[in-house]
C-alpha cells in the first residue's frame, strides 16, 4: 500500500498507556501523508490497537477484530497491534486469518513499513503524535514496562522490564503539548513511583514533576498509578505543595489483607498502606485519593475480605474501582488455582461498592458550597441542553462526569468556576458561576 491518498482508521482499546502508543502511530501515519478517517467503512486500512491484560480485554479485542472484518471494504487491510498481539502472536497467526498484518508492543513502526510496502520505516514517535481524546488534556508516558512482579499481572511478560524515558525527552514532549494548548498533563506509566531507578539509579519522579511544573503555561499536572510502596514524603510534599500539580493521588492498593498481599507478591503491607494514606491526608486534608482493589484472589477468605472492608471504612478513599480476579496463564498466580466463584465475588464487590458510594457521596456533598473548577467537553448524551465535562478532581473516564446545567460556557473547554447543584453518584450537576 503505497498510495498516500488512501485512508486509515484507528481503534484504541485498553488503558491510557496503550492509547499513547496509538497516538504516536497516528501521528506518524499522518506525517507519512496518509489520510486519517473515523469511518471504518471508508478506510483502506483499519488499525486496532489491542489490550491483552486480562480475559475481558482479550474478548473485547477479538470482538472488534471480527466486527471490523465484517464492516471493512473488500480490499481493505486489517492491522492488529498492541498487547494482545504481543502476548498471543502464535495463536493470532494460526487462528485469525481475518488479520492481514499484526505487530506487538515496541515495534509499531512496522505498521508504517507495511503501509508503505517496505520492510521497515522508522517512525519518529514522541514528536509525531495525534491526540485521540478531547484535546484539552494529554497523557504523558514517562516509562515503559515494569520491574514489579505482582503474581497476578501479565504486563511484565508483555511489555518487559522498566525502561524509563530520559527526563529531557519527557520535558520536550510536555513543552510541545503545552504549546498546543493542553490544559492538563496526565503523567502515566505502569508505576510512576519507580521512574528513573533504571537509568538514574534512584527514584526521580519528584524531581521530574518539579521540572514539569516549572514550565511556562496555564496548565495542571495529574499523576496516576503510584504503588503505595514507592510513595514517600518527598513525592507527597511535591504533589501537595506545588500549585501546578493537582492534589490527586491514584494509589492502587489491590488488597489490604497481609496474607493476600503477600500471595499477590505486592511490595506493600497494611502498615505501609496506612502510612501512605495517613501521610497524604496530613499533608493536604483536601487532597483526592483514588484506589483500586482486586476481589476473589485465590485463597481469599471472608476474614481477608473483612480486612478490605475495614480499609475502605477507615481511609475513605474519594474514588475506588473494584475488579474480579482473572486467572491468567503465564502469571505466577495461575498456579494458585481457581479464584472464588463468580457469585461470591460479585456479592463481595457489591458490598465494597455500597461502602464506596457512601465515601464518594460524602466527599462530593462537602464540596457543594465551594467553588470548583470544571472543563466542558460538549453536549451530554442526556440532552442537547446539558453540557458534559468533568471537574478537576475527576480523572478522565474513571471518576464520573460533571454535567453543566446552568451558566455560560463561552471559552471552549475552559476551565470554568462552578458550583455543585446536585449529586447523582458518581456524577455531579453544576452551574458555571462567573467568568474569569
N, C-alpha and C positions, 0 to 999 in steps of 0.2 A: 504494500500500500504506500505509494509514493506521491499520490495526488494530494497536494496540500489544500485543495478546496473541499476535501472530504470532512465530514462532521463526526465528532467524537462526543459521546456522553459518558457520564460517570455516576456510579452509585457507591456511596460510602456507608459501610456497616461497621459496627463496633464502637470502640472508645475514641476519645478525643485524640489520643496519640496516633491511632490509625488514621483519623481524619487529616492530621497534619501531613502524614506521608502522602495521602492522596492529593492534598493541596499543592505540595511540591511537584507532583507528577502533572497535575492540571496546568500549573504554570509553565512547566517545561513543554508540554504539548502545545499550549498556546504560543509560546515563543518559537516553536518549530513551524508555526504558520497554519496549523490546523484550526478549524472552526469548532468551538465548543457549543453543544446544544443540550437542553434539558429534556428533550423529547427522544426517548429511545427508538421509537419507530422511524424517526428521521435520520438515525445515526448510521454511519458506515462502520463504526466500531463502538462497542459498549464495554466499558471497563468497570468491573465490580471488584472493589477492594474489600476483602472479607475479614471477618474475625473468626478465630478458631479456639478461643479461650475455654469455653465450656459448651456442653451439648446443645443448649438452645441457640447459641451463636452459630454453630455449625449448621443446624437445621435451617436457620434464617438464611444463611449464605446459599445453601443448596436450593432452597425455595426460590431465591432471587435468580439464581443461575437458570433454573428450569423455566421460570416466568419469562425472563429476558430472551431465552432461546426461542420461546413461542411467539414473542412480540417483535423480534428484530426483523429487519428486511432480509430477503432471501440470501443475498451475498454478504451481509454484514458480518463482521468478526466479533466473536465473544471472547473477551480477555479477562482473566481472573487473576487477582493479585492478593497479597496480604497474608495474614496469619494462617488462615485455613490452607492456603496454597503451600505455605512453608511446612505446616505440620503434616499434611496428608498428600505429599507430592505423588507418591506411588499410586495411591487409591484414585486420585483425580485423573491421572493419566490413563488408568485402565478402565475406570467405571463411568466417566463422564465425557463421552465423545462430543457432547454439545460445546465443549470448550475448545476454541481454536488455538489459544495461547495462554499459558499461565506462568507466573513467576512468584517468588516468595517475598520475604522481608529483606530489605537491604539491597536489592538489585532491581528496583523499579525502573532504572534506566533502560533495562532490556525492553521495556514496553516501547520506548522511543525507537529503539533499533528495529523492533518488529513493525511498527507503523511505517518506518522509513524503508523497510525492505532490506535492512543491513543487519549484520550480526550484533552490533552494539553501537549505540550513540550516547556517549556520556551526557548526563543532564546536570545542569547547574542548580542542584537543589539548595534551598536556603535563600537564594536571591530570586529565583523564578518561583513564584508562589501565587496561587489564585485562591482567595478565601472562599470557603464553601458555606459559611454561616452568615448570619446578619452582620454586615461589615462594620459594626462599631466595636466589636471585640475580636481578639485573635488569640489562639493558643500558641504558646512559646515553649517548644520542647527543648529541654536542656540536656537530656541524655537519652541513651537507648539501652535496652537490656536491664538486667538486674542481677546483683550478687546475693540477694536474699534467696534462701532455698526453702520457702514455705512448702510444706509437704503436699498441699492440695493444688499447687499452682503450676500450670504448664508453660508460663511465659518464658522462664529462662531457657527451656528447651526450644522455644520458637524464636525468641529474639536474642538469646545469648547472654553473656555476661555484661556487666555495666560498662558502657562506653560514654563518658562524659564529653560534651562538646567544649571546645575551648571558650573561655569566658569572652574573649574578644569577638569571636564569631557570633555568640549569643547577643552581645551588646549591639553589634552591627545590624543583626536582624531586627532587634527591638527598635532601633532608630528608624529603620525602614518602615516598620509597621506604624510607628507613631507619626511619621511623616505622611502616611496615607490617611491619617485621621482616626486611628484606633483610639478608643476611649478606655479600653480595659485589656491589659495583657494578662493572660491566664497561664501561669507557669506550671508545666506538667512534665512528668516522667513516670517511671514505674515507682520510684520512691525518691522524692525531691531531697530528702534529708541526707542522702548519700552522695549528692552531687559533688564531683571533684575528687573523691577519695582515690580514684584510679589514676588520675593524671597529675593531681597536685599533692597527693599523699595525705590529705586531710579533708574534712568536710568544708566545702566552700559555698554552701547555699546562702548563708547570711551575708558574706561579702558580695556575692553576686547580686542579691536583692538590693543591697545598698547602692551598688553601681547603677542598677536599673532605675532605682528611684531618683537618682541624681540626674537622669536625662531630662532635657528640656521638653516641655509639652504639658498639655492638660489631659492627664490620663491617670488611671489607677492600676494597681497590680494585685492580682489574686493568686494565692499559692495553693495548689491542690496536692493530694497524695503525699502526706507526711506520716510515715510509720512512726508509732509512738517511741520506739527505742532510739530513734535518731533526733527527736525533738529535745533541744537543750535550751538553757536560759538565753544564750546569745540569739538563737533563732526567734524565740518568743518575744524578746525585747525588740528585735529588729522589726518584726511584723507589727507589734502593738505600738511601737514608738516612732514609726515612720509615716508621715502624712499620706504619701502616695500609695502605701500598701494597705489594702483593706484588712481590717482586723477580723479575719475569717480563717478558721483552721479546719482543714479536712484531714481528720485523724482516723484512719481505718483500724479499729481495734480487732475486728473479726471475732473475738470472743473475750470472755472475762474469767472463765474457769482456768485456774493454773494448770490443771491436768489436760484440758483440751488445748490450751495454748502450747503446751509442751508437745503434744501429739501433732499439732499443726506445724511444729518447728518454727513458731514465731519467736522473735528475739525479745519480746516484751513479756512481762508477767503482770498480775494485777497491781502490784506495788508500783511498777513503772507507769502503768496506765493512770493510776490515781495521782501520781506525782505530776504527770504531764497535764492532765485536765485541771488539777488544782493550781498549777503554776500559771496556766493560761488565764483562768478566772481571776487570779490575784493580780496578774499584770494588767488586765483590762476586763472589768466585770461586764462590759457591754460587748465583748467580742462574741462572734458567732462560731459555734462548734458543730461540725458535721462528722458523723462516723458511719461505718458500715459493719455489719455482723453476718457471719455465716451460721446457719441453723441446720442441725441434723448431722453434724460431723460424726463419723463412725465412733461409737462408744459414748456419745453424749447422753448422759443420764438426766433424770429430772433435776437432780441436785446441781449438775453443771448448768442446766438451763436456768435454774433459780438464781444462780450467781449472775448470769447475764441480765436477768430481770432486775436484780439489785443494782447492777451498774447503771442501767437506764434511770432507775428511780433516784439514785444518788447524784449522778453527774448531770442529768437532764440535758443531753445534747439538744441543740436547737433543731437540727435536722438529722435524719438517720435513714439508712436503707438496710433492708433485711433480705437475705438471699439464701435459698436452699443450697446445701452442699451437693455438688455434682461429682460423681466418681469418674475421674478422667484417666484413661490409660496413659502410661508414661510418667505419671506423678508418683511420688513416694507414698502418698496416702492411698493409692489404689490397692496396695497390699493389705490395708487395714480392713478390707471387706466392705460390705454394702452399708450405706447410710441408714438412718431411721426411715421408716415407712413414710410415704408422701402425706398420708392423712395426718399423722402425728406432727410432721414437720410443718405442714400448713397450719395446724392448730397453734403450734408454738409461735409461728410468725404472726398470726392474728393477735396473740397476746402481746407481743412486742409492739406491733403497730398501734394497738389501742393505747398503750402507755406513751408511745412516741407522739401520737396525736395530741395527747394532753400536754406533753412537753412543748411541742411546737405552738399550739394554740395559746398556751400561757405566755410564751415569749412574744408572739405576734400581738396579743392583747396589750402587753406592756408598752408597745410602740404606738398605740392609737392616738396619743396626744402629742407625739413627737413629729418633727419634720423628718421625712425620709427621702432618699434620692432614688429615682426610678429612671429607667430607659424605656422608650416606646419603640416597638418594633413594627407595628402595623395594625390592621384590623384584626379583631379576635374572630375565632371560629364561631363564637356565640352570636355575634351581631355586628353589623357594619357600623353601628353607633357606639360600639365599645372598642377601645384600643387595647392591645395586648403588649406586654413587655415584662420587665422584671425589676425588682428592687436591687440595690447594690449588695444587699445581704443575701441575695439569692444567686447561686451559681447557675449557669445555663443548664437547662434540661432536667435538673435533679431536685431543685428546691421549690418547685411550684412557680406560678406566674403572678404578675401584677397586672390587674385589669384597670384601665383608666376610664372612669365613669363621669368625670367632670373636669372642667378646666380646659385650657387651650394648649394643645401640643403643636407649637409653631416653629420649633427649632430642630426638626428632624428627629433623630434618635434621642436627643437630649444631651446631658442629664437634666431632669426636671425635679424641683422640690415638690413633694407630695404629702398628703395625709391619708392614713388608712381610714376608710369609712366602714368597711365590712370585711369579715374574715370567713372564708369558706374553705376549710382545710383541704389542701395545703396552700391555697391561693389567697391573695388579698385583692380587695377592690379599693381603688384610690382616687383621689381628686388632686389635680395639679393646683397648687395654691397661689403661685405667683411666678413672675419671670425673674431671671437672674438680673 
